[in-house]
Amino acid sequence: MTEYARALVWFRRDLRDFDHAALYHALKRSRQVVCAFVFDREILDALPDPSDRRVAFIHASVRELQQALQARGGGLMVRHGVAREEIVRLAADTGAEAVFFNHDDDPAALARDAEVEAVLKRNNIAVHHGKDAVIFEREEVLTVGGTPYSVFTPYKNAWLKTLTPFHLRAYPVEAHAGRLEARSTSIPDLSELGFAPTNLSELKLPTGMSGGARLFDDFLERIDRYRETRDFPAQNGPSYLSVHLRFGTVSIRQLAAAAWQQGGRGAQTWLSELIWRDFYHQVLWYRPEVAAGHAFKAQYDALPWPNPPGHFAAWRVARTGYPLVDAAMRQLNSTGYMHNRLRMVAASFLTKDLLVDWRWGEKYFADKLFDFDLAANSGGWQWAASVGCDAQPWFRIFNPVTQSERFDAQGTFIRRYLPELAGVPDRFIHAPWTMPLAEQQRVGCIIGRDYPMPIVDHAVQRPLALALFRRASQPALK
C-alpha cells in the first residue's frame, strides 16, 4: 500500500471530524494531511433564494468543522469558487500526492468527481474515494440474480441479512489525528458568498456536529416512543436529524448502530427509515434518470397530467382550502422543514387531488426543503404519485380530511400554522367549509373570506385520478 508524504481531504456532504471514512484513510496512509472545503459556485449560484437556509446551515457547520480540526492540531482551507477547479489547484498548491473524498452519488456530483479525478491523475496525483454517507451503497445489496431491488421490503430484508457489526464500526480518526497539518484560511461571510441572513436562529435548529449530537441525544431519550409518535405532526416524534444526515454532521454508522443495538419497536421502526434512505440512494445509483424527471415506472413517464390552471399556485402558497395540506405548506414555506407524514399527504394531494405533475412538486420541495436530498426527494415524490418504487398499485390515494382527523385530531398542528382557524371548533377544523354560517360568524372565520373554500372536491377528484392512471396502465392497442 502506497504511503504519501502529503494528502488532501476534500470535505463535501460530510462536515464532521469524527468517524469520517476519507479522513481516516488519508491519515492512515499519509505522513501529513491537509483538509479543504469549497463553497462550490456551480451549486450556490444556481440557488433561487439568497436567503437559503441550507447555505446558512453549511456555513455554520463549516466554521465548527474548522474549529474542531484546529483543536486536533489541524485546520481547514476554505475556498469559494468552482470546486472542480479549486480542488485541482489546492492539490497542486499544497503539494498533495493524493486526494481523498467520500462518495456523492448525485449524477451532477458524479460527473464533477470524474472530471476532477481525471485531471488529478493526469497531474500524477492519486485519487481515493469510497462509501461514507450510507451503510450499504451501489452494488452491496442486490437480489440473488445480481440485480437491484425495485421494492423496499425485499431490499430491507436483504439489507438486514447483510448487516454485521463491521458495517457499523466507526472510523477511528482520533488514532491518527497527529498527522493533520495546521493549514487554515479565513471563511467567507455569507454576504461574500452572495447570500443574505436567514431565520435559521429563530428556528432553533442547532447546526454543526454539536447540534447533531444534541439532537441525537435528545432523540435517544424518546426513541422507544418513535413508532407511536412519528406520524403526528403536533408531537415531538421525529428525530429532526435529516438535515444533519444530509450534510454529514452526524455519522450514519453511529445512528444505525444505536438503532440496531437498542432493538425495541421504536428503534426498529427508525432503523427502517434509515434503510429507506439507503434504498433510495441505490435507486439513484442504478437509475440516475429518476433525478432528471423520469418516472421509475416507464409506463407513467408521459402520463398526461391535466395541470389545471391555478392549482399548483394555490398548493404552493397554502390556499387549497384543506387545512392539513395548507398547514403543511405553511410549515415548509416558513421553516424549510415539513413533517414526513405531511410530505406524503401534500404530495398525494397535489398529484391525486389537484392532478398536477409530480415533477412540479418535486422541484418546489427541492428549492424549499432545508434537508433536501436528491435521492429521497425523487423517491418520495414518485412513491406518492404512484410512478416510482412501490409494491402498491396506483389506486392508493390519501383522503386529506381523514388524514387530518387521524393524525391531527385536535387540530393542534393546523392551528399552529393557520392562526386564521384558531377559533374553529375541533369538529369543523378538518373541513371548515362544513361549518354553518352562524358558527363561522361566531368564531370570526368566514370561509371564502378569512380562509379559502376548497379548490376541489376530493370525492370528485379521486375517480378522475383513478381514470388517469387506468388509461396509462392499459396496454396500447395494436
Summary of the structure (lengths in Angstrom):
residues: 478
radius of gyration: 24.0
end to end distance: 61.2
largest distance: 81.3
contacts: 1554
relative contact order: 0.10
helix: 54%
strand: 8%
